[in-house]
Amino acid sequence: MISFRLFSFLLLGLAVSCRPDTSSRAAQTAASEAPQQVKDDVGRLVTIPAHPRRIMALAPSMTEMLYAIADTSTIIARTQVCNYPAAIVHKPVVSSYPLDLERLVALHPDVVFTVSGITSPDDAARLEQLGIPVYFQQYETVKDVFRGMRDLGHLLGREEAARQLTDSLQQELRQLPPVTGPAPRVLAITWQDPIYVYGQNTLFTDKIRLAGGQNAVTEKFAQPYPALTREYILKLNPDVLIGGRFGKLDSTFFKSYPELRRIRAYQTRQVYPVTGNLMERPGPRTVESVRELQRLLAQGAARPLPQ
C-alpha cells in the first residue's frame, strides 16, 4: 500500500510536470521580439526590428518589391521617381537624390531598403547614426532578384508572400518560348552624350541571355555602366542596338555620331526602344522585361546580317 506521504509526493510531481513552462515560453517570445542582425548584400551588418511596422525604399525597384511582398499599410513613403504600382502615388514623397534627410527622419521609419549604387554609403551612414537602419541589395542575375525578394520576405515576416511571388515568376520564366539559333550581340545604351551603356557586370547581361541574345560588351569595366568611345562601339559592331526608335535615333544619336551608321544594328535597322522602368528596375517585373527583350530580338531574327 502506498503511504500518504509517497502519494502526496507523486501528486506534487504530476502537478509540476503538467504546469506550463512559462520561462521557456517567455524566452521564446523574447527571442521572437529581438532585433535581427543580418548581413546585407554589400556585406554590412544591419540590425533590423523583429517586426518592422514602418518601412520604405529609396529605390523604385525595391518599392515595387515591397508592394508585392509587404503589408502595404507599413509602407510609409516613396521617392520622387517611384510610380509603380499606381497605388504608390498616394504615399508621401521623400527625395532620394539629393536625399531629403530631414523629411525621411521625420517619418520615423523602422528600416530603409535600397539598392547598391542608388544610395551613397555616406547617406546610409548618416541615417544609421540617427538610428535608422539601411539595408542594401544588389543583383547581377535574375536569380539574384528572386533571392532578394525572398530575403525581404524573411526580414518582414512575409515569407509565404515572397515564396508565392518568386515561385510564380520562376514558372513564368520557364514558360518563355525556347530560344534557337545564334545569339545576337546586343548593345544597350543608357545615355547618348557621352555614350553610356549597360556593361557586362549588370543585370542586363543575364536578362538578354535569357531572352536569347548576348551582351555585346564582353569586357568587364570598373563601372557597371561604362562610357564607350565611338571607336570601341565600331569594334563591337553590335547586331542589335537598344535605346530608342530607329527614326528618332537616326535624327539624334546617329546624326551626332554618323560613323556609327556602319554598325550592323543600323544597317539592318535592328534599333529598338524598351520600356524604361522595366529595363532599369530589378523587381517583380523582371520577367516581363526579359519577355520584352525576347520579343525585340524575334523581330529581327529573320533579317539577314550584312556579310
C-alpha positions in Angstrom: 0.0 0.0 0.0 1.3 3.5 -1.0 1.8 5.7 2.1 0.1 9.0 2.3 3.5 10.8 2.2 4.5 8.9 -1.0 1.1 9.6 -2.6 1.4 13.3 -1.9 4.8 13.3 -3.4 3.6 11.7 -6.6 0.7 14.2 -6.9 3.2 17.1 -6.5 5.4 15.7 -9.2 2.5 15.3 -11.5 1.4 18.8 -10.9 4.8 20.2 -11.5 5.2 18.2 -14.8 1.8 19.5 -16.1 2.5 23.1 -15.2 3.0 25.3 -18.3 6.7 26.1 -18.8 6.3 29.9 -18.6 10.0 30.6 -18.5 10.5 28.7 -21.8 7.5 30.5 -23.4 8.8 33.8 -22.2 12.3 33.1 -23.7 10.7 32.1 -27.0 8.6 35.3 -27.0 11.7 37.4 -26.2 13.7 35.7 -29.0 10.9 36.4 -31.5 10.8 40.1 -30.5 14.6 40.5 -30.5 16.0 42.7 -33.3 17.5 40.8 -36.3 21.2 41.3 -37.0 21.7 40.4 -40.7 24.3 41.0 -43.3 23.1 42.8 -46.4 24.2 42.3 -50.0 27.2 44.6 -49.7 28.5 42.9 -46.6 27.3 45.4 -43.9 25.9 44.1 -40.6 22.4 45.7 -40.1 20.2 45.5 -37.1 16.5 45.4 -38.1 13.5 45.2 -35.7 11.9 41.8 -35.5 8.6 43.1 -36.9 9.2 46.3 -38.9 6.0 48.4 -38.9 7.2 51.5 -40.8 9.2 50.8 -43.9 10.2 52.5 -47.1 12.6 52.1 -50.1 14.9 54.6 -51.7 15.0 52.8 -55.0 11.9 52.4 -57.2 12.7 48.8 -57.9 12.6 48.0 -54.3 9.5 50.0 -53.7 7.9 47.6 -56.3 9.2 44.7 -54.3 7.8 46.0 -51.1 4.4 46.5 -52.7 4.4 42.9 -53.9 5.6 41.3 -50.6 5.0 43.6 -47.6 1.8 44.6 -45.8 1.3 47.8 -47.9 0.0 49.6 -44.9 3.5 49.5 -43.4 5.0 51.4 -46.5 5.2 54.9 -45.3 6.6 56.8 -48.2 8.0 56.7 -51.8 10.7 58.6 -53.7 10.1 61.2 -56.3 10.7 58.6 -59.1 8.6 55.8 -57.6 5.5 55.5 -59.9 4.6 51.8 -59.9 2.2 50.3 -58.9 -0.3 53.1 -59.2 -1.3 53.0 -55.5 2.2 54.2 -54.5 1.4 57.8 -55.7 -0.7 58.3 -52.6 2.2 57.9 -50.3 4.3 60.9 -49.0 7.3 61.7 -51.1 10.9 61.7 -49.9 13.6 62.9 -52.3 16.2 60.3 -52.9 18.6 62.5 -54.9 19.6 64.6 -53.2 18.4 62.7 -50.1 15.9 64.7 -48.1 17.3 63.6 -44.8 15.1 65.8 -42.6 11.9 64.6 -44.3 12.9 61.0 -44.1 13.8 61.1 -40.4 10.5 62.9 -39.6 8.6 59.8 -40.9 10.4 57.6 -38.3 11.0 54.5 -40.5 12.0 51.3 -38.7 14.1 50.3 -41.7 15.0 51.8 -45.1 15.7 49.5 -48.0 17.8 50.4 -51.0 19.9 49.2 -53.9 23.7 49.4 -54.2 24.6 52.3 -56.4 21.3 54.2 -55.7 22.0 55.4 -52.1 25.5 56.6 -51.2 27.4 55.0 -48.3 27.7 58.4 -46.7 23.9 58.9 -46.8 23.4 55.4 -45.3 25.9 56.2 -42.6 24.1 59.4 -41.7 20.8 57.6 -41.4 22.3 54.9 -39.2 23.8 57.5 -36.9 20.3 58.7 -36.4 19.1 55.3 -35.5 17.6 54.3 -38.9 19.0 51.0 -40.3 19.7 50.9 -44.0 19.6 47.5 -45.8 21.3 47.3 -49.3 20.6 44.8 -52.0 22.5 44.2 -55.3 21.8 42.0 -58.3 23.8 40.7 -61.2 21.4 37.9 -62.3 17.7 37.3 -62.4 18.2 34.6 -59.7 19.7 37.4 -57.5 16.4 39.4 -57.9 14.4 36.4 -56.8 16.7 35.8 -53.9 16.4 39.4 -52.9 12.6 39.2 -52.8 12.8 36.1 -50.6 15.2 37.9 -48.3 12.7 40.8 -48.0 10.0 38.2 -47.1 12.2 36.8 -44.3 13.1 40.3 -42.9 9.4 41.4 -42.9 7.9 38.2 -41.7 6.2 37.7 -45.1 8.0 34.5 -46.2 4.9 32.9 -47.7 4.0 36.0 -49.8 7.6 36.1 -51.1 7.7 32.4 -51.8 4.5 32.6 -53.8 5.7 35.5 -55.8 9.1 34.1 -56.7 7.6 30.6 -57.5 5.2 32.3 -59.9 8.0 34.3 -61.6 10.2 31.3 -61.9 7.3 29.5 -63.6 6.8 32.4 -66.0 10.5 32.3 -66.8 10.3 28.5 -67.6 7.3 29.1 -69.9 9.1 31.6 -72.2 9.4 30.3 -75.7 12.6 28.3 -76.3 15.4 30.2 -78.0 17.1 28.8 -81.1 19.8 30.0 -83.4 22.8 32.1 -82.8 22.6 34.7 -80.0 22.7 38.2 -81.5 25.1 40.7 -79.8 23.1 43.5 -78.2 24.4 46.9 -77.1 22.0 48.8 -74.8 22.7 52.5 -74.3 21.6 54.5 -71.3 22.8 57.9 -72.3 23.9 59.5 -75.6 26.5 62.2 -74.7 28.8 60.7 -73.6 27.7 57.2 -74.7 27.0 55.2 -71.6 25.9 51.5 -71.9 24.9 48.5 -69.9 28.2 46.8 -69.0 28.9 43.1 -68.7 28.5 43.2 -64.9 24.9 44.4 -64.9 21.6 42.5 -64.7 21.1 43.3 -68.4 23.7 40.6 -69.3 21.6 37.9 -67.7 18.3 39.2 -69.0 19.5 39.4 -72.6 20.9 35.8 -72.2 17.6 34.5 -71.1 15.9 36.4 -74.0 18.2 34.6 -76.5 20.9 37.2 -77.0 24.2 38.2 -75.5 25.7 41.5 -74.2 27.9 43.0 -76.9 30.1 44.3 -74.1 32.1 41.3 -73.0 34.8 43.2 -71.2 34.3 44.0 -67.5 34.9 47.6 -66.7 35.3 49.1 -63.3 32.0 50.9 -63.7 28.9 48.8 -64.4 27.6 51.4 -66.9 30.8 52.4 -68.7 31.2 55.3 -71.2 32.3 53.9 -74.6 34.1 55.7 -77.4 32.8 55.6 -80.9 35.9 53.6 -81.9 35.1 51.0 -79.3 31.5 50.7 -80.5 32.6 50.3 -84.1 34.9 47.5 -82.9 32.0 45.8 -81.1 29.8 46.1 -84.2 26.6 45.0 -82.4 23.8 43.2 -84.2 21.1 45.0 -82.2 21.1 48.4 -80.5 18.7 49.2 -77.7 18.0 52.7 -76.7 15.2 54.2 -78.8 13.2 54.1 -82.0 15.2 53.9 -85.2 13.8 57.1 -86.7 14.4 59.1 -83.5 17.9 57.8 -83.0 18.7 58.3 -86.7 18.0 62.0 -86.3 19.7 62.4 -82.9 22.2 59.7 -81.9 23.4 58.6 -85.3 23.3 62.2 -86.5 25.8 63.1 -83.7 27.9 60.0 -84.4 27.5 59.4 -88.2 30.3 56.9 -88.3 28.2 54.6 -86.1 25.8 54.1 -89.1 28.3 51.4 -90.1 27.4 49.1 -87.3 25.3 46.0 -88.2 22.4 47.2 -86.0 22.0 50.3 -88.1 22.5 48.6 -91.4 19.7 46.1 -90.6 17.6 48.6 -88.7 17.6 46.5 -85.6 17.4 49.5 -83.4 14.7 49.3 -80.7 13.2 51.2 -77.7 12.4 49.4 -74.5 10.1 50.3 -71.6 12.5 52.3 -69.4 11.1 51.3 -66.0 11.2 47.6 -67.0 14.8 47.7 -68.2 16.0 49.8 -65.2 14.2 48.1 -62.3 15.2 44.7 -60.9 11.9 43.9 -59.3 8.8 41.8 -59.7 8.5 42.8 -63.3 12.0 41.4 -64.2 10.5 38.5 -66.2 8.3 41.0 -68.0 11.5 42.8 -69.0 13.0 39.5 -70.3 9.8 38.9 -72.3 10.0 42.3 -73.9 13.7 41.8 -74.9 12.8 38.4 -76.4 10.1 40.0 -78.5 12.5 42.6 -79.8 15.1 40.0 -80.7 12.4 38.0 -82.5 11.5 41.0 -84.7 15.0 41.0 -86.3 15.6 37.3 -86.2 14.6 36.9 -89.9 16.7 39.8 -91.1 19.9 38.7 -92.7 23.1 40.3 -91.4 25.3 42.0 -93.9 28.4 40.0 -95.0 
